Amino acid sequence: MSVIDEIKDRIDIVEVIGESVKLRKSGKNFSGFCPFHPNTRTPAFAVFPDSGTWRCFGACNEGGDVFSFLMKKEGWDFSETLRYLSKRAGVELRPRGPEERAVEEAHHRLRELMEEGVTYYRHRLLHTSEGSTVLEYLRSRHLSNEALETFEIGYAPKAWDATLSHLLNKGYNEGELVDTGMVTEREGGGFYDRFRHRIMIPIRDARGRMVGFGARVVDPKDVPKFLNSPQTPLFDKGRILYGLDKARKAIREADQAVIVEGYMDVIALHQAGFANAVSPMGTALSENQLRLLKRYSRRMILALDADVAGSQATLRGLTVARETLDRELDPVFDARGLVRHEGRIDADIRVITLPEGVDPDEVVSEDPSAWSVMLGQAQTVVDYVLEVLTRDQDLEDPKGKAEIAQQVLPLIEDVADPVEREAYRQNLARKLKVDERALLSLRPKPPRRRTRQALPAEVSLEGLVSPKAESPVERFCLGVLLRDPELLYRIDRRLQALDLARVSPQDFTGTDHQVIFHAVREALAQDEDEPIHHWRNQLDPTLITLADAFLADVVELDFRLPKVLEGIMANFLRLRKRRLELALTHLRFQLQAVQEIETTDKELHEDLWHHTREVQRIASEKERLDRALAGPSGL
């Protein structure tokens, strides 16, 4: 039994969920109101103790086990949830090796050191004559004392070694100070404060742990205007979003994240009640940052300063091509990168541009409702670029039309969804007043695909998966994908040919299995590492052990053989069939639960009708699967 299975055996899912959801017993199951969306009429949330699962039949339409419930409720990742539940269940996780423990202890000490820095900078702001001037400036920016305290804003004095001396006196050494990025080593020897005469802004990770600092100038003549901590063992700017530790709950509640340029924008918006704002700290958004946000919502709005992305000159290349040092000073709107990220992480990224010369704090201080209106008018990335490129242009000029088409079409071709691509092409044709066929002729030709030569021999899959295994079909399917992630493309095409959805995490019952599958899907979506290396680097050590066990089940299979490929597809069809059968069981329970409520409420009757139609739809899919399983099912 794996550690995860042992935790599930010891944890009562009804007890865990019942701590935050009022549950009513209905037969051997439980129902209540979903905690993840507003609802006070229909008990659309169900818990099934026998299988250790939950399901929302309302707006969420999600479900899972005790792990997925806590991950969604608390905004934790799998590793955080595993640690919490293992402690609650009294299950000991695999002990860390000496090297891992040493690294963890060193990181803990660096965080403690930076916490000392936060306290020191706060003191210098609030209790020194130098700091009082800075404090007046911050208040002139309409920042309240409460906001300054919440975000722990401080001040670094002008002296070259004030911070260094203070922290050395606290018992830390120069090497540790350099590792935090608060102190810099001179080439000729000695050390000095990195941050001097600056407003200090602590940067924390999504879990609220200190990782670095952002520093804004006090004297307008100083450069650069903003200075971040350098790359350190704890601070990787491309993987951190400022304010996420305070925004993640609001992002989940609003089901929307707003990405603004700088620290002060985040603080001002939170102060005004728009607590779903975060910042990439003046750099171009990375895919890692977007993946981090997607844990809380797939709906994201990028709020751009007019001088960052409002001109045709900025958009002309549609890609970022600049040196690292420039990136600190000159953030650029990378339209093509965003479109690619959207497809890879299955997100909905939209764009708004602030009025020229106006910051978010000025918008919300003058009229908070104006900010909501602006967000409501956000455009897709492609529509935004098309509007900027066609603004104030003579669309009767043939050369101008061709130039715009040549810039926008590559962007459209990077859109993952074929229906969206077609809609964007149609919109571009209307804007330019040209025949859509002319645009299609400019599309790049797809690269030729290499095909594998199948061997004529046959093997039997009978007995390959042990019948005693807890989830033999899931184990087998995951083992196949872990060994050769690219098989997922062929399996998806086969399912779509049957008018069925692609393989998804919901095809697997446990959160551990879902996380492993998600890692495989992500490994295919990136192009920097080999897929197998990528999923190994992404998984928690506990899940690596589980994945290796799945791989061992299929190590002797020859994926080139037709009979093997046929057996693989048959197992994926069985996997989907089992998911549909489970969904039918859950829906029938929900139908019964709704029917037990004696009311004439129109909404309840609509839910009853909706569930009935859903049962019919799933039954129809199951019939198609049965027919496919009865015939040839090879890849």
N, C-alpha and C positions, 0 to 999 in steps of 0.2 A: 504494500500500500504506500502510495506517495505521501509526502508531507501535506500536500493540498487536500488529498482525499481524507487523510486523518483529521485535518482541521474541520472539514465539512461534516464528518461523522460526529465530532464532538460539539459542534455549534448548532444551536436550534435556530433555524432561519426565522421562525415565527417570533421568537423572543427578540432577535436582533431588529427585525423590521418593526415589530410591535413597539419598540422604544420611541419611534418617531411617527408611526402610522396607527391610527385607531382601527383595529381589525375586528370583524364580526365573523363568528364561526358559521359556516354553511356546509353541513355534512362533515366531511373530513378535511375540507379546505377552508380558507379564510378569504374574506373580501373587505374592501375599504376604499377610501378616496385616495387617488394617486398623489403622492407628495411632490411630483415633478411638474405638474401643470395645474392651473386653477380649475377646480371642479368641486361643486358642492351638492350636485343632484344625483349623478349616476355613480354608483360604486364600481368604477372601472378597473380597480386594482385588485389583483388576486394573488394569494400565496398558496403554494402546493407543497405541504410538508413532506409527503411521500417522496417526491422527486427533488426536494430541496430547492425549488425554483419559485420565481415570481413573474408576473406578467401584467402590463398595463394594456387594457383594451381600448383606451381612449386616445387622446391626442399624441401621447408618447409612442404608443405601439411598440414598446420595448419590453424586454424581459431578460432573465438570466438567473444567476445563483446569488448566494450571499455576498460573494466577491463583487460582482457587477453592481449590486445594489449600493454597497458602501462606496464604490468607486464613483458612481453617478451622484450619490448624495453628498459625499464629502469632497469630491474633486480630486481624490487620490489616484495615483497610478497603481499598477498591480503590486509593485514591490512594497509600497507604503501599506496597502491593504493587507498583504501577506503578513507583514510584521505585526500589524494591529491584531489580526485574527489569530495568529499563532500565539501571541501573548494572552489573548482572551481565552483561547482554548487550552492553554498550557502545553502547547506542542513546541518542542525545541527545534529551531531551524538549524541547518547545517552550520557548524561553527566556522568562523572566518579563519583563514590561515594567518601565520605570523606577519607576513608582508601586508595583507589586507588590513589587519588590525593596526599595524604601525601607520599606514597611510590614513586610516580613519581617525586615529588619535592626533596625527599631525594636522589634519584638516579641522578637527574640533578645536585645537589650540589656536589656529589661525582665525577661526570664527570668533573665539573669545577675545582675541586681540583686536579684531575689527569692532566688536561691541564696545571695547574700551575706547576705541577711537570715536565711536558715535557719542559716547558720554562726554568725552573731552571736547569735541567740536560743539556739542549742545551747550556745554558750560561756557565756552568762549563766545557764543552768540548771545546768551542770556545774561551773563554776569561780568562782562568786560566793557570798557568804554569803546573799544574798537567794534565790538559786536553790536552795541546799541545803534550805531549808524546803519549797519547792515540790516538790523531788525526793522528799523524805520523804512528802509527801502522795500523790504518784503511786504510790510503792511501797506505801502503805497501801491503794491501790485494786487491789492485787495485780498491778500492771503490772511486768514484769521489765525489767531493763536492756536485754536484747536487743530486746524489743518497743519500748521507748522509742527505741532507736537505729534500728531498722528504720523506724519511722514519723517519725523525726527530730524528736521533741518538744522544744520549747525554752521559753524564758521571756522575756517582755518586761518590762523594769524599770519601776518606778513613775514615773520622771522623764518630763517632758513632751517632752523633745527628745533623749533618749539615742540612740534609733535614728536620728533625723534627723542628728545630729552625726556618728555613726559612718559612715553611708553617704555623707554629703557628703565626709568625709575620704577615702573610697574613690574619689572622682572622679565621683560621680553628681551630678545637679543636682536642684533642688526639683521641677521639672516632671516628671521621670522618677519621682521618689519618689511624687508624687501619682498618677501613672498606674498605679503598682502597687497603690495603695490602702493602702500602709503609712504614709503621711503625709497629713494633711488641711490644707487651706488655711483660715486664719481669715478671717472676713468683713471684719474691719478691717485685714487684711494680716498677713503672717507665716505660719508653718507650725508644726504640732505633731504628735507621734506619735499615730496612731489607736489603737494597741494599747499599753496601759499596765497593768502589774501583772497580767498574764494568762499562762496556759499557752498556748503558741503551737503550732499544729498546721498544718504545711504541707499545702496542697491541690495535688495534681497531676492532670493530665488522664490519659486512658487510656493515653497513650504515655509517661507518667512525667515530663512537662514541668511546671515550676512555673506555676501560674496564680493562686494566692492563698493566703490564710491563714484558718484558723478560730481563734478565741481564746476560751478559757474563763476565767471569773473565778477568782481565788484567794481573794479576800475575799467571803464569801457575801452581804454587804450590797451589793456592786456590782451594777449592772444595765446591760445585759441579761446573763443568765447566759452566753450564747454570742454572740459578735460575729464576723460574717464580713467578709471583704473586700467593699468596695462593688463595684458593676458597673464593670468596667474593660475596656480593649481585649482582655484575656486572660481575664477571669473573668466568666462568665455562669452564675449559680447554677442556673438551670433546665436547663442543658446539661452539668453536671458531676456526677459521683457520687464521693463521697469513698471512697478505697480501691480503686477499680476497677483502677488500674495494678498493684496487688499481688494483686488477686482474680481477674483475668480467666482466668488459667490454671486455677485451682481451679474456677471456674464452668464452664469447658468440660469439665473432667474429671468433675465431679459432675452436669453437665447441669442445673444449678439455681443460681439466684442468690437470696441472702437479703438483704432490704432492712430495715435497722434504723434507729432514729431518729437516733443521734448518733455523733460521732467516737469517743468512748470505747467505745461498744458494738462498733464495728468492730475497734478495736485489741484489745479483750479476746477477741473471738471468734477473730481470727487467731492470737493467742497460744495459745488453747486448741486450735488445730488445725482450726478451721472457717474456712478462708481464702476462702470464697466469699461473704463478707459485704461489703456496701457501704452507703453512707448518702446520702440526699438532703440531709443537713445541716440537719435541722429544718424543712424546708418540705414542702408537699404535692408528691407525685410529679408530674412533668410527662411528657407524651407523649414529648418529646425524650429524657428520661432513660431511659424504658422502651425506646425504639427503640435507644438506645445499648447497653443491656443485652442486647437480643435478638440482637445480633451474636454473643454468646457462648452464650446459651441462651434458649429461649422459655418455660422454666419458672421462675417467680419466686414467692417467698414474701415477703409483707409482714408483718414482726413488729412489732406495735403495742404501745405502752405502754397499760396499762389506762385511764389517765386521758385518753388521746388519742381512743380510739374505742370504749370499752366501755360507753357509756351511750346510752340512747334519745335523750337530748337532743342528743347529738352527731350522731346519724344522722338526726334528724328531717327535715332538709331534703334529705339525700342529695346535696347539691351544696355546693361551696365558695362562700361569699358573704361575703368579709371584705376589709378594707383591707390594702394591702401591708404596712404597718407591723405589723399584727396577725399576719401570716403568720410574721414572725420569732419571735414569742413563743408563738404558739398554733397549732401544726400541727394540721390537721383531716383526718380520714379522709374522703376524697371517693369514696364508693362508686360513684356514678353515673359519675364521671369515669373510674374504673378500669375499669368494665365497657365503656365506650365505647372506651377505649384497647385493651383486650383484643381487641375486634373489629377495630379498625383495623390493629393490628400483628400479628394472629394469634398472640397469646401466651396462656399459661396462668398467670393471676395468682391466687394463693391468700393466705389471711390466717390469722395466729395472733395471739392476745392473750397478752401476758405476764401472770403473776400480779401482782396489785396490789402496787405498791411494790417490785417486783423488777426489776432490770436484767439484760441478758444476761450480764454478767460475773459476777453472783452465781449465775446458773443454772449456768454452765459451771464455775465454781470449786468449787461444791458437788458437782455430779455431771454431767460432760460428756455422759453418755448421755441425761440428761433433755432436753437440747437437741435431740438427734436424734429423740427421741420426740415432742416438741412439733412439730417440723417435719413429721413423718409424719402428724400429726393436722390439718394445715392444711386449711381449708375454702375452697371457691370464694367469691367475693365475695358472690354472691347468697345462698348458704346461710348465710354468716356474718351478713349483715344480718338475715335472717329469724330466725336464732336469737336475736340480740340483741333484736329487736323483740318476740319472743314470750316471752322469758324473764320469769318471774314475772308473766305476764299472765293474766287470766281469759279464756280462749278460748271460754267459753260466752256472753260478752257480745256481742250482735250489733253494737253500735256499735264495740266494740274490734276485732272482726273486720274491719269495714269500714275502720277507720282503718289497720290494718296492711296490708290489701289495697291501699289507695290509695297507700301509701308504697312497697310492694314491686313492684307491677305496672309502674310506669314503668321501674324498674330492669331487670325481666325483658324488657321490650320493647326495651331498648337492647342486649340480647345478640345478637350477630351470627348465631350458628348457630341455625337453626330447630328442630333436634332438641333442643338445649339449652334453648331457650325453652319448648318443650312440656314437657320434664321438670321445669323449675322451676315452671311453672304447676300441674302435677300435684302436686308436692310442697307448694306453697302451699295448694292445695285440701285436701290431706290434713291439713296442720297446722291449718287453720282449720275443718276438718270442714264444708266447703261443696261444692256441686256445681260442677265445673269450668266448666260453662256460664255460671254466674253471674259468674265471673271474666272469661270471654271477652267478656261484654257490656260490661265496663268498659274494654276495649281502645280506644285512640284510633284514629279512622278515618285510613287512610293518605291523604296529600295526592294530589290529582288530578294526573296527569302530563300535561305538554304534549307534543303529538305534532307531528312535522314533516310538512309536506305534500310528498310526493314528486312530482317532475316526470315527465312521461310520456316524455321523450326517452331514448334509449339511447346508451351509448358502449361501445367495446370496450377491454378491458384488455390485449389482445394487444400484445406489444412494449413494454409499459410498463416492465417490469423487465428490465434488460440480462442476457442469458444468460451474459455473461462475468463478471458480478459474482460474488464468492466465495460469498455466501449470498443468492441473489436473493429467496427466499421470506422469509427472516428480515428482510432489508432492507426489503422491501415491508411486511410486517406491522408492524414497528417504526415505519416512516414513517407509516403510517395512524394508529397509536395516539398517536404524538407530536403529530400534527396535530389529532386529535380524540380525547382520552383517553376520553370518555364512550361511544365506540363499544364499548369493552371490555365494558360491561354487556350489550349486545345479543349480542356474540359469546359471552360466558359462558352466557347463557340458551340460545343455540342449541346449544352443546356439551352442556349439561345435559339438553336435550331428547333428545339422542342417547345419554343415559346415559354421558356422558363428563365428565371433570373439567374445571374451569375452566382457562383459560389460566394458565400458571405460568412462573416463570423457567426451569424445566427444559425447556420447549419450545424454548429457544434454546441453541445449542451453546457459545458463547463467554461468558466471564465479563463482558466488556464489554457484550455484548448483554443478558445477564441483569440487569446493574446498571441499564441503561437501562430495561428493562421494569419492574423493581422500582420505579424512580423514577416511572413512569407510574401503577402501582398505588397507590403512596403518595400521589401527587397527587390521586387520586380519593378516598382515605380521609380527607383533611383538608378543612376547610371555611373556612380563613382566606384562602387565595389562589386565584386562578384556576388550574386544573390545569396549564395550559401554563407559567404563571409559576413554579409550584411546582417542576415537574421541572427547569426551567432553573436554578433556584437550588440544587438538590440535587446536580447532576451535576458531576463533575470537569471542568475546562476541556478536557482531552483528549477526554472523552466528549461534550461539547457540540459539538465539531467533527464528531465522528462522527454525532451525532444530526441536525445540520443537513444533512449529506449525505443521510441517509435521508429527511428532510423534502423535500429537493429532488426526490427521485424521484416524489413523489406530489402535488406542489404544484398540478398542473393538474387533478386529479380533482375532480369534483363529487359529493360524498358524498350528495346528495339523490336521485341517479338510481338507480332499481331495479337496473339492470344493473351499476352500479358496486358497489352493496352486495352483489349476488350474487357478483361477482368477489372482493370482500374476504373474504367468508365462505369461498369455495372455497380461497383461499390459506391461511386459518387452518386449514382441514381438512387441507390438504397439509402444513402445518407440523407438526400433530400426527401425521400419518401417518409423516412422516420420523423424528420422535422415536421412534415405536413400532418402526419398522424398525431403527433404531440399537440400541434396547433388546433386540430379538430377536437381533441379531448379538452383542451383548455377553453375553447370557444363554447362547447356544449355546457361546461360548468358555468361560464359567464351568462349564457342564455337562461339557464335555470335560475341563477342569482337575480337577474333582472326581472324575470317573470314572477319571482316571489314578492316583489315590491308592489303593493296594492296602491296604485295611483293612476290618475288620468293625465299626468304630466306628459306633454307632447314630446319633450326631449327624451324621456325614457322609452317611449314607443319608437322614436327614431333610432335609438340605440338598438332596440330589439330587432328592428328591420335591418339595420346595418350588420349586426352579428349574423343574422340569417343569411344575408347575401354573401357574407364572408365565408360561411360554412360551405355554401354552394360553390364559390370560387375555388376554395382549397380542394374540395372534392373533385372538381373538374381537373385541376392540376394533378391530383393523385391518379386519376384515370389515365392521363397522358403518360405518367411515369410507369404505370403498370404495363401499358402497351409497349413502351420503349424497353422495359426489362424483359418482356416476352420475346423481343426480336433482337437482331444484332445491335450491339451497343458500343462498338469500338471507337477509338479516337481517330 
